[in-house]
Amino acid sequence: MLPFLTQLSLEDTTHEYVELTQKLVKGMENLSRLREEDIEVGFSPKEVVYKEDKVILYRFKSQVEKPFQIPVLIVYALVNRPFMVDLQEDRSLVANLLKLGLDVYLLDWGYPTRADRWLTLDDYLNGYLDNCVDFICKTHQLDKINLLGICQGGTFSLCYSSMHPDKVKNLIVMVTPVDFKMKNTLLNMRGGCTLGSDALDVDLMIDAMGNVPGDFLNLEFLMLKPLQLGYQKYLDLPDIMSSQDKLLNFMRMEKWIFDSPDQAGEAYRQFLKDFYQGNKLIKGEVLIGEKQVNLKAVNMPVLNLYAEKDHLVDPSSSIALKQYVGSKDYTVQSFPVGHIGMYVSGKVQRDLPPTIANWLKARS
């Protein structure tokens, strides 16, 4: 007889079976009561203040009578949707920044279609982003605003600040890749940080597909932790389903994960080749349109926030910024969580917003 069978008793097995069945029944009841609007992400009230093609600029409703004079523009990645920063009431970086008096704008890149296949990084950074910054400056009669770039959006914000230092008062980057040659990070290896086109032939990929499907990238991210992200979390679902609040949290996160925009082909081509395969950002060799990206030109105050357990952006990739940036006012701070934990961890949401607000207030 197999050893583990001798450790099972009929009473214990029956008890576990009954308990599991009760959880499933309760979970199905909770699921049957859910409506589409219950799992909407994006909690804080906001209004559309600027639109250009598929790009939308939102301004969140202030929570204080006199917000900070200089607003902050959140620049998210092209991958996934930006509303992770405002997932739900008790997990919202935006809501917490508003409570601390910040005037918050959010740039939504939208969903590229086949018509956007030829959009370049120049279109995104010196076009859309620059136009949004100009709009905010004009609205507030300012020469400069604060930028908060997240993940790939942080890399974009570094490039933008290098090319347009006269328009950025303070720069905050969060879980942002800077040095892309990370030999121990699966995502960077997959992108070709050591083998180049032998790891991923980006030209063949874009020539064949045009835009890169969001589902393709989703699968790539899930395969970085296949057991945890593709298997274990669904095994845990019976325990989650029996609690309505936990079920809502789970469903909102699932909705965000699988709501992945396609990537405009030409922009993806340059990002993979220049950043992942060429590691040109730290070499000062990235060319956006006709503008050279030189991190030494990032001379405004910089706050670099990274996650100590990040499996997507290795902490050392973010920490590297200090040796390349030109700013003499440079601050770095870490948080003991993973990449997603920076948005949804209760402890981080207690500590991160005040860190940002106090740092900006000291440099207003």
C-alpha positions in Angstrom: 0.0 0.0 0.0 1.3 3.5 -0.8 2.6 5.1 2.4 0.4 8.3 2.2 -2.8 6.2 2.0 -2.1 4.9 5.5 -2.1 8.5 6.8 -5.7 9.1 5.5 -8.7 8.4 7.6 -12.2 8.2 6.4 -13.3 10.8 8.9 -10.7 13.4 7.9 -11.3 12.8 4.2 -15.1 13.1 4.6 -14.6 16.3 6.6 -12.3 17.9 4.0 -14.7 16.9 1.2 -17.7 18.5 3.0 -15.7 21.6 3.7 -14.6 21.9 0.1 -18.2 21.4 -1.2 -19.5 24.1 1.2 -16.8 26.5 -0.1 -17.7 25.7 -3.7 -21.4 26.2 -3.1 -20.9 29.5 -1.3 -18.5 30.5 -4.1 -21.0 29.7 -6.8 -23.6 31.8 -5.0 -21.2 34.7 -4.8 -20.3 34.3 -8.5 -23.9 34.3 -9.5 -24.5 37.6 -7.8 -21.6 39.4 -9.5 -22.4 41.9 -12.2 -20.0 43.4 -14.8 -20.0 46.8 -13.1 -18.9 45.1 -9.8 -15.5 44.2 -11.3 -14.8 47.5 -13.1 -11.3 48.8 -12.4 -10.6 52.5 -12.0 -12.2 53.8 -8.7 -11.4 57.5 -8.4 -13.7 60.1 -10.1 -12.0 61.6 -13.2 -12.7 63.5 -16.4 -11.3 63.4 -19.9 -9.5 66.7 -20.5 -7.6 65.9 -23.7 -7.9 63.4 -26.5 -5.6 62.7 -29.5 -6.2 59.7 -31.7 -6.6 56.8 -29.2 -4.7 58.6 -26.4 -6.8 60.0 -23.6 -5.6 62.3 -20.8 -7.6 62.1 -17.6 -7.6 64.5 -14.6 -8.7 63.1 -11.3 -11.1 65.1 -9.1 -9.2 66.7 -6.3 -9.8 65.6 -2.8 -8.6 68.7 -1.1 -9.5 72.4 -1.3 -6.0 73.5 -2.4 -4.0 70.8 -4.2 -0.3 71.1 -4.9 0.4 73.9 -7.4 2.4 71.7 -9.7 0.4 68.7 -10.9 1.8 65.2 -11.5 1.3 63.2 -14.7 1.3 59.4 -14.4 2.9 57.8 -17.4 2.1 54.0 -17.5 3.5 51.3 -19.8 2.1 50.4 -23.2 1.7 46.9 -21.8 -1.5 46.4 -19.8 -3.9 49.1 -18.8 -3.0 52.1 -16.6 -5.8 51.6 -14.2 -3.8 49.3 -12.0 -2.8 52.5 -10.2 -6.5 52.9 -9.3 -7.7 49.3 -9.0 -10.2 49.7 -6.2 -11.0 51.9 -3.2 -8.6 50.3 -0.8 -5.9 49.5 -3.4 -5.5 52.8 -5.2 -2.2 54.8 -5.5 -4.2 57.5 -7.2 -6.8 57.8 -4.4 -4.0 58.0 -1.8 -2.1 60.7 -3.7 -5.3 62.7 -4.1 -5.9 62.5 -0.3 -2.4 63.9 0.3 -3.2 66.9 -1.9 -1.7 66.1 -5.2 -3.3 67.2 -8.5 -3.1 63.9 -10.5 -3.3 63.4 -14.3 -3.2 60.0 -16.0 -2.1 59.2 -19.6 -4.1 56.3 -21.2 -2.3 55.1 -24.4 -5.5 53.3 -25.5 -5.8 50.2 -27.7 -3.8 50.3 -30.9 -5.4 48.8 -34.0 -4.0 47.8 -37.3 -4.1 51.4 -38.3 -1.5 52.2 -35.6 1.0 49.6 -36.8 3.5 52.3 -37.9 3.4 54.3 -34.7 6.9 54.8 -33.4 8.4 55.7 -30.1 8.9 59.2 -31.5 5.1 59.4 -32.0 4.5 58.2 -28.5 7.1 60.4 -26.7 7.7 63.5 -28.8 4.1 63.4 -30.0 1.4 62.2 -27.6 3.3 62.6 -24.3 4.7 65.9 -25.2 1.3 67.2 -26.3 -0.2 66.1 -23.0 2.6 67.8 -21.0 2.0 71.0 -23.0 -1.7 70.8 -22.4 -1.2 70.5 -18.6 1.4 73.3 -18.6 -1.0 75.6 -20.5 -4.0 74.7 -18.2 -2.0 75.5 -15.1 0.1 78.3 -16.7 3.3 76.5 -15.8 6.6 75.9 -17.6 7.1 72.5 -16.0 5.2 69.7 -14.4 6.0 66.6 -12.3 6.2 63.2 -14.0 5.6 59.8 -12.4 6.6 57.1 -14.8 5.8 53.4 -14.0 7.6 50.3 -15.4 8.0 50.9 -19.2 6.4 54.2 -18.6 9.3 55.1 -16.3 11.7 54.3 -19.1 9.7 56.5 -21.4 9.7 59.3 -18.7 13.5 59.1 -18.5 13.7 59.4 -22.3 11.3 62.3 -22.3 13.0 64.1 -19.4 16.3 63.7 -21.2 14.9 65.2 -24.4 12.7 67.9 -22.7 14.3 68.7 -19.4 12.9 72.2 -19.6 9.3 70.8 -19.1 9.9 68.4 -16.2 10.1 69.9 -12.7 10.6 66.6 -10.8 10.9 63.1 -12.1 9.7 60.0 -10.2 10.3 56.6 -11.7 8.8 53.4 -10.2 9.8 49.8 -11.0 11.6 51.1 -14.0 14.1 49.1 -16.1 17.2 51.1 -16.8 20.0 48.6 -17.4 18.5 45.9 -19.6 21.4 43.5 -19.6 20.1 41.4 -16.8 21.4 37.9 -17.3 19.4 36.4 -14.4 16.1 37.9 -15.4 14.0 35.6 -17.6 12.1 38.5 -19.2 15.3 40.2 -20.3 16.8 36.9 -21.5 13.7 36.2 -23.5 13.9 39.7 -25.0 17.5 39.0 -26.2 19.6 40.9 -23.7 22.5 38.4 -24.2 21.8 36.6 -27.5 20.1 39.5 -29.4 18.1 38.4 -32.4 19.1 34.7 -31.8 16.8 34.8 -28.8 14.1 36.8 -30.5 14.0 37.9 -34.1 12.0 41.1 -33.6 12.2 42.1 -37.3 10.7 38.8 -38.4 8.1 39.0 -35.7 6.9 42.5 -36.6 7.1 41.9 -40.3 5.0 38.8 -39.9 2.4 40.1 -37.4 2.3 43.9 -37.7 1.2 44.7 -34.2 2.1 42.4 -31.4 -1.0 40.8 -29.9 -1.7 41.6 -26.3 -2.5 37.9 -25.7 1.0 37.0 -26.9 2.6 39.2 -24.3 0.2 38.0 -21.6 1.3 34.4 -22.2 4.9 35.5 -22.1 4.4 37.1 -18.7 2.5 34.2 -17.3 5.2 31.7 -18.5 7.7 33.6 -16.3 6.0 31.9 -13.3 3.9 29.2 -14.9 3.0 27.2 -11.8 2.2 30.2 -9.6 0.4 32.3 -12.3 -1.1 29.7 -14.5 -2.0 26.9 -12.0 -1.7 27.6 -8.3 -3.9 30.7 -8.1 -6.7 28.7 -9.7 -6.2 25.8 -7.2 -6.7 28.4 -4.5 -9.9 29.7 -6.0 -12.3 27.6 -3.8 -10.9 29.4 -0.7 -11.2 32.8 -2.5 -14.7 32.3 -3.9 -16.3 31.8 -0.5 -15.5 35.4 0.5 -17.3 38.0 -1.6 -14.6 40.6 -1.0 -11.7 38.3 -1.9 -13.6 37.1 -5.0 -14.1 40.7 -6.1 -10.4 41.4 -5.6 -9.5 38.3 -7.6 -11.9 39.1 -10.4 -10.6 42.7 -10.7 -7.1 41.5 -10.9 -7.9 38.9 -13.5 -9.7 41.5 -15.6 -6.7 43.8 -15.4 -4.2 41.0 -16.3 -6.1 39.8 -19.3 -7.0 43.3 -20.6 -3.9 43.7 -22.6 -3.7 46.1 -25.6 -1.9 45.1 -28.7 1.5 46.7 -29.2 2.1 49.0 -32.2 4.6 47.1 -34.3 7.2 49.8 -35.0 7.3 51.0 -31.4 7.7 47.5 -30.1 10.4 46.8 -32.7 12.5 49.7 -31.5 11.9 49.1 -27.8 13.0 45.5 -28.1 16.0 46.1 -30.3 17.3 49.3 -28.7 16.5 48.7 -25.1 16.5 44.9 -24.5 18.9 43.8 -27.2 21.2 46.8 -27.6 21.0 48.1 -24.0 21.4 51.5 -25.6 19.7 53.6 -22.9 22.7 53.5 -20.5 25.1 53.9 -23.4 23.4 57.2 -24.6 22.7 55.6 -28.0 18.9 55.7 -28.1 17.6 57.9 -30.8 13.9 58.9 -30.6 13.0 60.5 -33.9 15.9 63.0 -34.4 16.5 63.4 -30.6 19.3 61.7 -28.8 18.5 60.3 -25.3 21.3 61.2 -22.9 20.5 60.3 -19.3 23.1 62.9 -18.2 20.6 65.5 -19.4 18.1 64.3 -16.8 19.2 67.1 -14.4 16.0 67.6 -12.4 15.4 66.0 -9.0 14.9 62.2 -9.4 13.1 59.8 -7.0 13.7 56.2 -8.0 11.3 53.7 -6.4 11.8 49.9 -6.9 10.4 46.6 -5.6 12.9 44.3 -3.8 11.2 41.1 -5.0 10.4 42.2 -8.6 10.6 39.3 -11.0 9.8 41.5 -14.1 12.2 44.4 -13.5 15.2 43.2 -11.6 16.0 45.6 -8.7 19.6 46.0 -10.0 18.2 47.2 -13.3 16.4 50.0 -11.6 19.2 50.8 -9.1 21.6 51.3 -11.9 20.0 54.6 -12.7 22.1 56.5 -10.2 25.4 56.1 -12.1 23.9 57.3 -15.4 21.5 60.1 -14.5 22.8 63.7 -14.5 20.7 64.9 -11.5 22.5 66.0 -8.3 19.3 65.6 -6.3 18.8 61.8 -6.5 16.8 59.7 -4.1 16.3 55.9 -4.2 13.9 53.9 -2.0 12.8 50.3 -2.1 9.8 48.4 -0.9 9.8 44.7 0.2 7.3 43.5 -2.4 7.1 42.2 -5.9 6.2 44.2 -9.1 2.4 44.0 -8.6 2.7 44.5 -4.9 3.8 48.1 -5.5 0.2 48.8 -6.6 -1.9 46.5 -4.4 0.0 45.8 -1.2 -1.7 47.3 1.8 1.6 48.1 3.5 3.0 49.7 0.3 -0.1 51.8 -0.2 0.4 53.0 3.4 4.0 54.0 2.9 4.4 54.8 -0.9 2.0 57.7 -1.4 3.4 59.7 1.5 6.9 59.0 0.2 6.0 60.5 -3.1 4.0 63.4 -1.7 6.6 64.5 0.9 9.4 64.2 -1.7 7.5 66.4 -4.1 6.4 68.9 -1.4 10.1 69.4 -0.4 10.8 70.3 -4.1 7.7 72.3 -4.9 
